[in-house]
Amino acid sequence: AHAGDAHHAHHVADAHHAHHVADAHHAHHAANAHHAANAHHAANAHHAANAHHAANAHHAANAHHAANAHHAANAHHAANAHHAADANHGFHFNLHDNNSHTLHHAKANACFDDSHHDDAHHDGAHHDDAHHDGAHHDDAHHDGAHHDGAHHDGAHHNATT
């Protein structure tokens, strides 16, 4: 549930928005799924290590949220997940999983550009505006997880695609 290689891996490594698995476009909780590693939320993705929020990424180690994923190491949000640690803005939060929208072991410091952005032109998680690559978008034309609008690639859509 926390591997790499996916487009929207939320909690895995190597993915753009991998939610919880490795190797998938938007692996939400399985390996090689929609939100797994190597996705948007996994390591080497948008928010993780080599991603947006993970180690070596926008807010994490090489990722957008996770290690090799959107929220994992090399991903979008953190090392090895959307709710993993080891990100550019070191913080361990479990959104939509354990602590709904709460920072778990958050190490918030200066330049905390990772979660819950309410403005525009920001790469990270939980954007409420438009034209942003990350997770939890509430507008349109966004690649990530938990979109509430239309025309979005990811998991947990509440609108039409």
C-alpha positions, 0 to 999 in steps of 0.5 A: 500500500506504500510502494512506488511507480504511479501517477498519483501515488498518495502514500507511495514512492515514485509516482505523480499522485500515487495515493497509497500504492506503488506503480499506478496512475492514481493507485489509492491503496494498492501497488501498481494502482491509481495512487501508488508509488511512482505516481502523483503522491508517491516517491519520485512523484509530485509530493514525495521524495523526488516529487511535490512534497517528499524528499527530493521534490517540491515539498519532499524528497524527490516527489510531490507528496511522498517517496516516489509519488505525490505524497511519498518519498520521491513523489508529491508529498512525502517520503513514501506517501501523502502522509509520510515524513521526510519531505522538503517541508518535513512534516508527518500528516495523515490527511483523510486517513487517520487524522482528517485534515490534521498535521500528525507530528508536523514540523512546520517551519518557515516556508511551509508550502505543502498543505492547505493552500488557499491561493493560486500558483502553488505546487502542493497538496490541498489547493482550493484554487485553479491551475495547481498540481497536487492533491485535494483540489477543489477546482478544475484542471488539476492533476492529483487526488481528491478532486471535487471538480471536473476534468481531473485525473486522480482518485476520489472524484466527487464531480464529473470527468 
